[in-house]
Amino acid sequence: MFLSPVSESSVVDASSATSVTLYRAVGPGQMRAIMERGFARFPARLPQQKFFYPMLTESFASFVATVWNVPHSGAGYVLRFRVAPEGIEGKRAFRVGGPEHREFRIGREDFNRFNAAICGPIEVVAVFGEDRLGLAPKLAARAVVA
């Protein structure tokens, strides 16, 4: 596995924020499930998935999409979404590599509360590998040329 052992963690105080922006890297299967939910929620955890790992930086999600999702499933999608503070209240942000490699670990027992705290749509911000779902053209159409 490419992630190093946890080297530090800290509780994030999001009490004064209206929402916190997070990121996630997913393969085509999870992306399809998110599309089926109208880009509003993440699919339920599978029995063997103890944690849900939202990331604090787009660069970390892009790294995971290219190093993990593309080799394992042919494509990686980087998602951006906002969550209300109660979705991560009391949760620790773990550093799992370099300084930008920070993530939350949302336990299966807290996942529904986290999912319900998502504010607005889950957005696709990058696509890596073979985009069999056709999201890359939509992403390019949203880009603004300065």
Number of C-alpha atoms within 10 A of each C-alpha: 4 9 11 11 10 11 10 13 15 12 13 14 13 17 14 7 9 12 18 17 16 21 25 24 27 24 22 19 12 14 23 15 15 17 16 13 12 12 18 18 22 22 17 13 15 9 7 7 10 14 16 19 18 21 25 22 17 21 14 21 28 24 15 22 27 20 13 19 21 20 13 12 14 17 23 29 29 25 24 22 22 19 19 20 20 17 22 23 14 14 18 18 21 21 21 18 16 11 9 15 21 22 23 22 18 20 16 18 11 14 20 17 14 22 17 15 18 23 17 12 13 21 16 20 19 19 24 17 15 14 16 10 12 10 15 18 10 10 14 11 8 10 9 6 4 3
